[in-house]
Amino acid sequence: MSLDPLPDPAVLLAGTDWGSLEHAYGTAEDTPTQLVALLDVDQRVRSRALDHLHHVVHHQNTLYAATTPAALYVAAILLDPRTALPVEKGPRDFPGPMRAELLGWLDSVANAADDQAEATMRRFGFPPEDYPPFVQTREIRPLLFSAASACFDDHDLHVREAALAACIPLLDDPQLHHHRKAMAPALRETLAVSALWQYRERAIEALTAWGENTAGLEVRREAFEVCDATSDTSPSAEWNLAVGDAEDLPF
């Protein structure tokens, strides 16, 4: 695959006027410290930094002015060996190290700017071209794809699955459509047979949308019943509910 070069994370961090950007709770001047903390040696510090991404920079699936530079920074550090370190997990979190978590976050950011998100915004009377964070997120999709696809061969299965999932919404970008054919076998052989029904469902939906053959692939629907009945053992149930609810929101 022909990949676009990623920015140097330190240069990006220093060259961004974070104080002029906003996240869910006002100015993003606190975000650079949290981005650096993603690679801290202390697991608790790393985990709090990850929470900052989820609950401040991309709160409730919303794109803010600070989301795009934060996403670029996350993409730029994905291959740093320190992202293979663990983070604190809740009972509903997906498995895997910090790298898998960061890919999951990029997946959420990309979903908020995919074709379905655009259609939803227009349906609610919000032209996406008039919302700069949406436009800016779409503009960096090739860079995010470069970062995520570099993790396809990661030694950790959870990272490989998260990388494939993150690339699905990114491939809505017309510049990246041609990668769908190359990715389809990996979706079939890895994501569509994942132990996590959420990944299996994503893979089958993507393959169907891309016009690929899905014969023999299925999602065991009883997993949804298990998810409701035993929330303490179902990974990222809350994440999926949030995504479902977000489909009816403008952004």
N, C-alpha and C positions, 0 to 999 in steps of 0.2 A: 504494500500500500504506500502511496505517495503521501507523506505527512508534512504538515506545516510546522515550522520551528516554534517552540514555546519560549516565552520571555524568561529572562533570568528572574527568579523569585525575589531576590534582594533588591534588584533594580526596580522591579515593579512595585515593591512595597515602599521604597523610598521615593519613587517618582510619582506616586498617587497622592493627590491632595484629599486625604480622607476626611478632614474637617469640613470640606465643602460638600461631602456626600452624606446621604441619609440612609438609615436602616429603619427597622420597625419602631425604635424608641428614640429617634432623633439623630443627631450628628453621629457619624461613623468614626469619630476620632479614637474610639476605644478598640476598633476592629484590628488595626495592625498588631497590637500586643497579643490579641487572641489568635491571629493567624500564625504568628511566630510560635505561640504556645502549642500549636498542633504537633510540633516536633519536640516538645519538652521531654526530659527524661522521667518526669513524674507522671504516672498514669492518671492521677486525679486531675492534674493540670491539663493534660491532653484531652481528657474527657470533658472538662468544663469548656475548653476551646471549641470542641465539637458541638457542644450545646449552643454556643454562641452562633455558630453557623446556622444551625437548625431553627433556633428560636428567636434570633435577632436579625441576622443578615438575610434570612429567607423565611421569615416567620409566616406560618400558615400558607405555604406555597406561593407567597407573594414575592414579586421581583421588585427590588429597591435599587436606588442609584448605586449603592455599595455592593450589590450582588455581583455585578459583572466583574469588577476588578478582584473581588474575593474569589470568584470562580476561576479566574485566570491564575491567581496565586495557588489555589488548591491544585489545579491542573499541573502547574509547574513543579510542585513538590511531590507529585504522586510516586515517582520512582526513587525518591530519597529513601535510603535503607531504614530510616527511623519510622516511616509509615508502616513498616511491617510489625511494629510494636502493638500490643493489645490496648484496648480502651475498656472502660467500664461498660457492662452490658445490663440491660433490663430484660425481664422475662419475654418481652415481645420484640426485642431487637434481632436483626439479622445477625448471623454468625460472621466471624472474620475479624481481622486486625484493623487498625486505623485506615489502611489503604482501601479496604473494602467499604468502610464507613464513608470515606471521602468520595469514593465512586458513587455510592448510594446518594450522597448529597448532590453531586453533579447531575445524577440521573433526575433528581427532583427539580433542579434548576432547569434542565433541558426540557422536561415535561411541561414546565410553566411557559415555555416559548415554542412548543411544537405546533403542528397544524391544527390539532384539536383545540388547543388553547386559543389560537387565533380565531377559529370559528366561533368558539364560545364568547369571546370578547365582542365580536361583531354582532352576535345574536343579542347580546345585552346592550348594544348601542355604544360600545367603547372601541373606537377604531384603534387597533394596536399600533399603527404607524404614528399615532399621536402620544404614545406612552414610551418615552425614551428608554427606560430599563428593559422593556420588551424588545425594542429594536436593537439595543446594544447587546443583549444576550444572544439574539439571533446572529449577530455579526461575528461572534466569537465561536460559533459552533464548530467550524473546521479545526480550531485550536483545541477545543475540548475533545474532539474526536481523536486528534493526534495523541493526546495524553491518555485517554481511556483505552484506545486500541493498543497502546504500548504495553498494556497489562494483560492482553489476551493469553500470553504464555507464562503468566506468573505461576510460581510453584504451588501457590495456595488456591485450591478450588474455589473457595468463597470469593477470592479476589477476581478470578477469571469469570465467574458468574456475574459479579457486580459490574465488571467492565463491559461484558456483552449487553447487560441490561441497560447500562448508561448510554450505550451507543444507539440503541433503538430510536429514541426520540431525536437524537442528533442527526440521524439519517433522513429526517424530513427536509433537511437543507438541500436545495437543488444541486449545490456543488458536491454533495456527498451521496447522491442517489446511486451512483455507479458502484458504491461499496456494498450495496445490499446483496447483490449476487454472491460476492465473496464471503459475506458474513452468514448467509443462510445456512451453510452446512454446520457452522459452529453453533448456531441457534438450535438446530435439530439435535446435534450430538451432545451438547453440553447443557444449554439452558432448558430445552424442552424435556429433558429427563432429570432435571434437578430434584433434589429431595424436598425443595420448597415449592409448594403449589403456586405461589405467587410468580416465581420465575417461569414455571411451566406455562402458566396462563399468558404471561407477557410474550414468551417466545411464539406460542401458537397464534396469538393475535397479530404479531408482527409478520410472521410468515404468511398468514392469510392476506394481510393488507398488501404485502409485496407480491402477491400472486404466486407464491411458492407452494409446493406440495406439502400437505400436513397429514397425509395418510399414515395411520398407525400412531399418531400422537393424540394424547388426551389428557385432560385435567381431571383428577379424581375429585369429584365434587363433594364427596363426604369430608374432604379436608376443611371445607367451610364450617361444617357442623362441629368438627373437632376444635376449630379456631374459636368458635363461640362458647363451647362448653368448657374448654381448658385453656383459658387465656394465658396461664402461666407457662405453657409450653408451645405456644404458637408464635413464631417469629414475625415481628413487625405487623401484627394485626391492625394496630392503630394507624400505621403508615398507610395501609391499603384503604382503611375507612376514610382517612383524610383525603386521599387521592380521589376516591369516589365522590365525596362531598364537594371537592373543588371543581368537579366538572360542571356544576351549576353556578359557579361564581365567575365574575368577569375577569379576575386575575388574582 
